[in-house]
Structures are given as C-alpha cells and as structure tokens.
Amino acid sequence: MKIGLTGTFASGKSLVAQILQKSGFIYYSLSEEVRDECEKRGMTPERKNLYNIANELRENYGPQVLAERVRKKIEKEKPKNAVIDGIRSPEEVWELEKMKNFTLISIDSTIETRYERTMKRKRANEEKQTFEEFRKSEQKEWESSNQNIKGAMSLAKTKIINDSTKEKLEEKINEIVKTLKNKQ
C-alpha cells in the first residue's frame, strides 16, 4: 500500500507520516528530494532556497519531477507499505498514481489553528511571522504557477480535517489504513 499526503501548510502531514511509520510504513518525501538538491549545491535548506530549487526543478524537468524521483525509488526498493509526503500538484499525484495501490490523503485545518501550530513548533523563520505574513506566504504558494496544492487536494478521495488531538488523528489514520487494507 502506498499512501500519499497533501494538504495545507502546518495541517499535520508530518504527524500523519509519523503515525504511518509507527505502523511499519517506509517514509518518502518529495521535499527531501529538494533538500538533497540543495545540499548538492552547497545551499542552506531554508524555506526560500527550498522553494526556489523546487520551482527550478519543476521548470526544467516538468511539474512531476519530484514525484517521479520518489516513484522510481519506491519501485526500486519495493517496500510493502510506503507513505509519501510533500505532494503539491496534480501532476505529482498523477505520477504517483502510476504505482499500484496508491491512495492520496488530503489534510487540512483552519488557518488560525495552523498558524498557532507554526508558533509552537518553532522551525526556522516560522516563529518570526505575524499571522498576516503567514496568510500572505500561504497565498503565494496557493497562487504559484509551479505548485497547485488546492488542485492536489481536490484529487484526494480521502480527506481529513485535523482539528482535534493527536490521539484522534491517530484513530482516524488507523481507521483509514484498515479500510484500505480491506479493499486490497
């Protein structure tokens, strides 16, 4: 089983990936492909650099390039179960759908909740953002010609609103996995 994750910034995608990893899923990340490229170029993996490199790769090799790299890794490594994080466009979804037993899950929450989460987790540059800066940054990503998170989210047959506790989220994920296993 291959589960892809897409969703809004700070909606809980990484937490969902961690929950799946606890259940034996092998983790893959489209963002990690960008971090690797950043490292090869001797650049710091800060949000601005990652954003620019990802867009450059998409412009040079097509909007599906990161998903294609991850799909090839998965096909080579052949994990029984995989979770793929960082899906940001319909083209990436379509690339990953080439794999057997692929399911896309979209994760969302209110912008206020997601902003609060960024303030609590204190990643580089996040704690310095005002709510309005957070909103504008998100809007920029929504409107980017190289990313279409809304479009990717619209392709998900399974949608999660992460508006409660980690325990409730874990219950939701475990139920989804159980349902998917029964469909195989």
ChimeraX attribute file (.defattr): number of C-alpha atoms within 10 A of each C-alpha:
attribute: neighborCount
match mode: 1-to-1
recipient: residues
	/A:1	17
	/A:2	20
	/A:3	21
	/A:4	24
	/A:5	26
	/A:6	28
	/A:7	26
	/A:8	21
	/A:9	21
	/A:10	20
	/A:11	25
	/A:12	24
	/A:13	23
	/A:14	14
	/A:15	14
	/A:16	22
	/A:17	24
	/A:18	17
	/A:19	18
	/A:20	21
	/A:21	15
	/A:22	10
	/A:23	12
	/A:24	14
	/A:25	20
	/A:26	19
	/A:27	17
	/A:28	20
	/A:29	20
	/A:30	21
	/A:31	19
	/A:32	15
	/A:33	18
	/A:34	21
	/A:35	21
	/A:36	13
	/A:37	17
	/A:38	19
	/A:39	12
	/A:40	9
	/A:41	10
	/A:42	9
	/A:43	12
	/A:44	12
	/A:45	16
	/A:46	13
	/A:47	13
	/A:48	10
	/A:49	15
	/A:50	21
	/A:51	16
	/A:52	13
	/A:53	18
	/A:54	24
	/A:55	19
	/A:56	14
	/A:57	17
	/A:58	16
	/A:59	14
	/A:60	10
	/A:61	11
	/A:62	15
	/A:63	23
	/A:64	21
	/A:65	20
	/A:66	25
	/A:67	28
	/A:68	20
	/A:69	14
	/A:70	19
	/A:71	21
	/A:72	13
	/A:73	13
	/A:74	20
	/A:75	10
	/A:76	9
	/A:77	9
	/A:78	11
	/A:79	16
	/A:80	11
	/A:81	18
	/A:82	21
	/A:83	24
	/A:84	27
	/A:85	22
	/A:86	21
	/A:87	27
	/A:88	28
	/A:89	23
	/A:90	21
	/A:91	21
	/A:92	24
	/A:93	25
	/A:94	15
	/A:95	18
	/A:96	25
	/A:97	17
	/A:98	11
	/A:99	15
	/A:100	9
	/A:101	14
	/A:102	19
	/A:103	21
	/A:104	24
	/A:105	23
	/A:106	24
	/A:107	22
	/A:108	21
	/A:109	19
	/A:110	13
	/A:111	17
	/A:112	11
	/A:113	15
	/A:114	20
	/A:115	22
	/A:116	13
	/A:117	17
	/A:118	20
	/A:119	16
	/A:120	11
	/A:121	11
	/A:122	11
	/A:123	11
	/A:124	10
	/A:125	11
	/A:126	17
	/A:127	15
	/A:128	13
	/A:129	14
	/A:130	12
	/A:131	14
	/A:132	10
	/A:133	12
	/A:134	19
	/A:135	14
	/A:136	12
	/A:137	13
	/A:138	15
	/A:139	11
	/A:140	12
	/A:141	18
	/A:142	17
	/A:143	12
	/A:144	12
	/A:145	12
	/A:146	19
	/A:147	23
	/A:148	19
	/A:149	22
	/A:150	18
	/A:151	15
	/A:152	23
	/A:153	25
	/A:154	18
	/A:155	18
	/A:156	20
	/A:157	10
	/A:158	13
	/A:159	17
	/A:160	18
	/A:161	15
	/A:162	20
	/A:163	15
	/A:164	10
	/A:165	9
	/A:166	14
	/A:167	9
	/A:168	12
	/A:169	19
	/A:170	16
	/A:171	12
	/A:172	16
	/A:173	18
	/A:174	15
	/A:175	12
	/A:176	15
	/A:177	15
	/A:178	11
	/A:179	11
	/A:180	15
	/A:181	11
	/A:182	8
	/A:183	8
	/A:184	7
